Amino acid sequence: MIAIIREAAASARSQPVASVLTVLMVAGMIVAVMLTTGRTVGAEQRVLGSIDSAGTRSIVVRAETDAGITTDVLKRVNGIEGIEWAAALSSATDATNIAIPDGPRTPLRYAYGDQLSYLRIPATPVLPGELAYGSPAAMDRLGLTDRAGGIVLTTGEDYGVGGQLQTPDFLLQFEPLLIVPETQPTGAEPVNILVVIAETPDLVAPVSDAVLSVLAATDPTKVTVETSEALAQLRAIVQSQLGSFSRGLVIALLALTSALVAILLYGLVMLRRKDYGRRRALGATRGLIIALLVTQTAILAVAGVGLGLAVATVTLMIGGEPLPSLAFDTSLAILAIATACVAALLPAVLASRREPIKELRVP
């Protein structure tokens, strides 16, 4: 194999004009795809990321205090497939800075679940049930500029401030967010809000139905559900429309490049038919001739892919355009090399079928 690669590289060097043309054709195809489809894919990823950041996978169940939903619902919800994260919140109770009794009131909720580290809350709090965590907005409202201190509820209970939490997009509607984590609920605590995040946007509808089936509310009329199914459908439409355009353009460009590579290699085979005839006369098999031409094309395609990706990436960066993902670049590179090699097969087969006696005959 090494000998074939070495021979193919030497053959490519012996035909500088044809080799440069092949490299430039592959590079041109890569640049064309990157500046069209690549830009579209980058924009698609940016748009989908923006839609996803709005919470396309969230399911929020709101229940009145006497709806009968308790924290034991988390055990049933955790048994549903397709759920990435789930937590329950209690009703809100006003809290103030213990040092400023007449300061602004901020709603505090008890949070139940075993995945509260998702909110940047320690998985094992130092003082369970005695520390509260707040978002930056809650801390500023309470006047806790140092992110430390204490709070007191209107019920008379007080808590130390354990630190700052990070509010994900699907909980922004509850800002300012101030919570006391309860990682080991008894199962009897009333739940006013149940938040469930599906693994993918297309699972929002089935997961929502499954969650509703295990709520076990004593009064379902006092339960409302908010889902991001509309956003999930919008995401699917955007992805489908942009994806279909991208695929069609890539296929067209690959077909054009493969045709040009095949035509160029066919011309080279015809120009060097006596060379292939001599190789056959010296004992080269048809398989060896095919392997040499395909390997030569693969080497030139790799060079073209590298050149094309470099030029396209620099061009997109200079223009401030969104860059496609590494997975897209890798897939495009593999596809371009494979296409060039497939295009080389027909000329390679024709070269392998040159008859030595006919090609070496002197007129």
C-alpha positions in Angstrom: 0.0 0.0 0.0 2.8 2.4 0.9 4.4 1.6 -2.5 1.2 2.5 -4.3 0.9 5.8 -2.4 4.5 6.6 -3.2 4.0 5.8 -6.9 0.7 7.7 -7.0 2.3 10.8 -5.5 5.2 10.6 -8.0 2.7 10.3 -10.8 0.8 13.4 -9.6 4.1 15.4 -9.5 4.9 14.3 -13.0 1.7 16.0 -14.2 1.8 19.4 -12.5 -0.8 21.1 -14.7 -3.4 18.3 -14.3 -2.7 17.9 -10.6 -3.1 21.6 -10.0 -6.3 21.7 -11.9 -7.7 18.8 -9.9 -6.7 20.4 -6.6 -8.2 23.7 -7.7 -11.5 22.0 -8.8 -11.9 20.3 -5.5 -10.9 23.4 -3.6 -13.3 25.5 -5.6 -16.1 23.0 -4.8 -15.3 23.2 -1.1 -15.2 27.0 -1.2 -18.5 27.1 -3.1 -20.2 24.8 -0.6 -18.8 26.5 2.4 -19.8 30.0 1.2 -23.3 28.9 0.3 -24.5 25.8 2.2 -21.9 26.3 4.9 -23.1 29.8 5.6 -26.7 28.6 5.6 -25.9 25.8 8.0 -24.1 28.2 10.3 -27.1 30.5 10.2 -29.4 27.6 10.8 -27.4 26.5 13.8 -27.5 30.1 15.1 -31.3 30.4 14.5 -32.0 27.0 16.1 -29.7 27.9 19.0 -31.7 31.1 19.5 -35.0 29.1 19.4 -33.7 26.5 21.7 -32.6 29.2 24.2 -36.2 30.2 24.5 -37.1 26.8 25.9 -38.3 24.6 23.1 -38.2 21.6 25.4 -39.9 23.0 28.5 -43.2 21.8 30.0 -44.5 23.9 32.9 -47.4 22.6 35.0 -49.0 25.1 37.3 -51.3 23.9 40.1 -53.2 25.7 42.7 -52.4 24.8 46.3 -55.5 22.7 46.8 -55.1 20.9 43.4 -53.7 18.0 45.3 -50.3 17.6 43.6 -47.5 16.7 46.0 -43.8 16.0 45.7 -44.3 12.3 45.2 -45.1 13.2 41.6 -41.4 13.5 41.0 -40.9 9.8 41.5 -43.5 9.1 38.8 -42.2 11.7 36.5 -38.6 10.4 36.8 -39.9 7.1 35.4 -40.9 8.6 32.1 -38.5 8.2 29.2 -37.4 11.2 27.2 -37.0 13.6 30.2 -33.7 15.4 30.7 -34.5 17.3 33.9 -37.4 17.8 36.3 -38.0 19.7 39.5 -40.9 20.9 41.6 -41.5 24.3 43.2 -43.8 25.3 46.1 -46.0 28.3 46.2 -44.2 31.7 46.8 -43.7 33.3 50.2 -42.4 36.9 50.5 -38.9 37.3 51.9 -36.9 40.4 52.8 -33.3 41.1 53.7 -33.0 40.3 57.4 -30.9 43.5 57.8 -33.6 45.6 56.0 -37.0 44.5 57.4 -38.8 47.2 55.4 -36.9 46.5 52.2 -38.4 45.2 48.9 -40.1 41.8 49.2 -38.9 39.0 47.0 -40.9 35.7 46.4 -39.2 32.6 47.8 -40.0 29.1 46.8 -38.9 25.7 48.0 -37.4 23.6 45.2 -37.7 19.8 45.2 -35.7 17.3 43.2 -32.4 15.6 43.0 -31.0 17.5 40.0 -30.9 21.0 41.5 -27.2 21.3 40.6 -28.5 22.1 37.1 -29.2 25.6 38.7 -25.6 25.8 40.0 -26.8 24.8 43.5 -24.5 22.5 45.3 -25.7 18.9 44.9 -25.1 18.4 48.7 -25.8 21.7 50.5 -23.6 22.3 53.6 -26.7 23.1 55.7 -29.7 21.3 54.1 -32.9 23.2 54.4 -31.2 26.2 56.1 -29.7 28.1 53.1 -31.4 30.0 50.3 -30.0 30.6 46.8 -31.0 33.5 44.6 -30.5 34.7 41.1 -28.6 38.0 40.4 -32.0 39.8 40.0 -33.2 38.4 43.4 -29.9 39.3 45.1 -30.1 42.9 43.8 -33.7 43.3 44.8 -32.9 42.1 48.4 -29.9 44.4 48.6 -27.5 41.5 49.0 -24.7 43.0 46.9 -22.1 40.7 48.5 -24.2 37.6 47.7 -24.2 36.8 51.4 -26.3 37.5 54.4 -29.7 36.4 55.6 -33.4 36.6 54.7 -36.6 36.4 56.7 -40.0 35.3 55.5 -43.3 36.9 56.3 -44.1 33.6 58.2 -41.2 34.4 60.5 -38.8 31.7 59.2 -35.3 32.9 58.4 -32.5 31.5 56.1 -28.9 32.2 55.4 -27.9 33.0 51.9 -25.8 30.2 50.5 -24.9 31.8 47.2 -26.1 32.7 43.7 -27.9 30.4 41.3 -28.1 30.5 37.6 -31.6 30.9 36.1 -32.1 28.9 32.9 -34.2 30.2 30.1 -37.2 28.1 31.1 -37.4 29.6 34.6 -37.0 33.3 33.6 -40.7 33.7 34.0 -40.3 33.2 37.7 -37.6 35.9 38.2 -36.5 37.2 40.6 -35.9 33.6 41.6 -35.1 32.9 45.2 -35.3 29.2 46.3 -34.5 27.0 49.3 -33.4 23.5 47.9 -35.0 20.5 49.4 -33.2 17.5 47.9 -35.0 14.9 50.0 -38.7 15.7 50.1 -41.0 13.5 52.1 -43.5 13.2 49.2 -46.3 15.0 51.0 -45.2 18.6 50.3 -47.7 20.6 48.1 -46.4 21.4 44.6 -47.5 24.6 42.8 -45.1 24.4 39.8 -43.7 21.3 38.1 -41.0 22.0 35.4 -40.0 19.2 33.0 -37.5 19.5 30.2 -37.7 17.0 27.4 -34.6 15.6 25.8 -35.5 16.8 22.3 -38.0 19.3 21.0 -40.0 16.7 19.2 -40.6 14.8 22.5 -42.4 17.8 24.1 -45.9 16.6 23.1 -45.6 13.0 24.1 -43.7 13.8 27.3 -46.4 16.4 28.2 -49.1 13.8 27.8 -47.2 11.4 29.9 -46.6 13.9 32.7 -50.3 14.8 32.7 -51.1 11.2 33.2 -49.1 10.8 36.4 -49.9 14.1 38.1 -52.6 12.4 40.3 -54.3 15.8 41.0 -57.4 15.6 43.2 -58.9 18.5 41.2 -57.6 18.6 37.6 -59.6 21.8 36.9 -57.0 23.7 39.0 -54.1 22.5 36.9 -52.8 24.3 33.8 -50.0 23.2 31.5 -47.7 25.4 29.4 -45.6 23.7 26.7 -43.2 24.9 24.1 -44.8 22.7 21.4 -45.4 25.7 19.1 -41.7 26.6 19.3 -40.7 23.0 18.8 -42.9 22.9 15.6 -41.3 26.2 14.4 -37.9 24.7 15.0 -38.7 21.6 13.0 -40.0 23.8 10.1 -37.0 26.0 10.1 -34.6 23.0 10.2 -36.5 21.2 7.4 -36.6 24.2 5.0 -33.0 25.2 5.5 -31.9 21.6 5.5 -33.6 20.8 2.2 -32.1 23.8 0.5 -28.6 22.9 1.8 -28.8 19.3 0.7 -29.9 20.2 -2.8 -27.1 22.7 -3.3 -24.5 20.3 -2.0 -25.7 17.5 -4.3 -25.6 19.8 -7.3 -22.1 21.0 -6.6 -20.8 17.5 -5.9 -22.2 16.2 -9.1 -20.6 19.1 -11.1 -17.2 18.5 -9.5 -17.4 14.8 -10.0 -18.2 15.3 -13.7 -15.3 17.7 -14.1 -12.9 15.4 -12.3 -14.0 12.4 -14.4 -13.6 14.4 -17.7 -10.1 15.7 -16.6 -8.9 12.2 -15.6 -10.3 10.7 -18.8 -8.3 13.2 -20.8 -5.2 12.3 -18.8 -5.8 8.6 -19.4 -6.0 9.2 -23.2 -2.8 11.3 -23.2 -0.9 8.7 -21.2 -2.4 5.5 -22.7 1.0 4.3 -23.9 2.4 4.7 -20.3 -0.4 2.5 -19.0 0.2 0.1 -21.9 3.9 -0.2 -20.9 2.9 -0.8 -17.2 0.6 -3.6 -18.4 3.4 -5.1 -20.5 5.7 -5.0 -17.5 3.3 -7.1 -15.5 1.0 -4.5 -13.8 -2.4 -5.9 -13.1 -5.6 -4.1 -13.9 -6.3 -3.7 -10.2 -2.9 -2.0 -9.7 -3.6 0.5 -12.5 -7.0 1.3 -10.9 -5.5 1.6 -7.5 -2.8 4.0 -8.7 -5.3 6.4 -10.4 -7.8 6.3 -7.5 -5.0 6.9 -5.0 -3.6 9.7 -7.0 -7.0 11.3 -7.2 -7.5 10.9 -3.4 -4.1 12.6 -2.7 -5.0 15.5 -4.8 -8.6 15.7 -3.4 -7.2 15.8 0.2 -4.9 18.7 -0.8 -7.9 20.4 -2.5 -10.1 19.9 0.6 -7.5 21.4 2.9 -7.0 24.4 0.6 -10.7 24.9 0.2 -11.6 24.7 3.9 -8.8 27.2 4.8 -9.8 29.7 2.1 -13.5 29.4 3.0 -13.1 29.6 6.7 -10.9 32.7 6.5 -13.4 34.3 4.1 -16.3 33.7 6.4 -14.4 34.9 9.5 -13.4 38.1 7.7 -17.0 38.7 6.7 -18.3 38.0 10.2 -20.5 35.2 8.9 -21.5 32.3 11.0 -19.2 29.3 10.7 -20.7 25.8 10.3 -19.8 23.2 12.9 -16.8 20.9 12.8 -19.1 18.0 12.1 -20.2 19.8 8.9 -16.6 20.5 7.8 -15.6 16.9 8.4 -18.6 15.5 6.6 -18.0 17.8 3.7 -14.3 16.8 3.5 -15.1 13.1 3.5 -17.9 13.5 0.9 -15.7 15.5 -1.4 -12.8 13.0 -1.2 -15.2 10.1 -1.7 -16.9 11.9 -4.7 -13.5 12.5 -6.4 -12.5 8.9 -5.9 -15.7 7.6 -7.3 -15.4 10.0 -10.3 -11.9 8.5 -10.9 -13.2 5.0 -11.1 -14.4 5.1 -14.7 -11.2 6.6 -16.2 -9.2 4.2 -14.0 -11.1 1.2 -15.4 -10.6 2.5 -18.9 -6.9 2.9 -18.3 -6.6 -0.6 -16.9 -8.2 -2.1 -20.0 -5.6 -0.6 -22.4 -4.1 -3.5 -24.4 -0.3 -3.5 -24.2 0.3 -4.8 -27.8 -2.0 -2.2 -29.2 -0.6 0.8 -27.2 3.1 -0.2 -27.8 2.7 -0.9 -31.5 4.9 1.5 -33.5 3.2 2.8 -36.7 
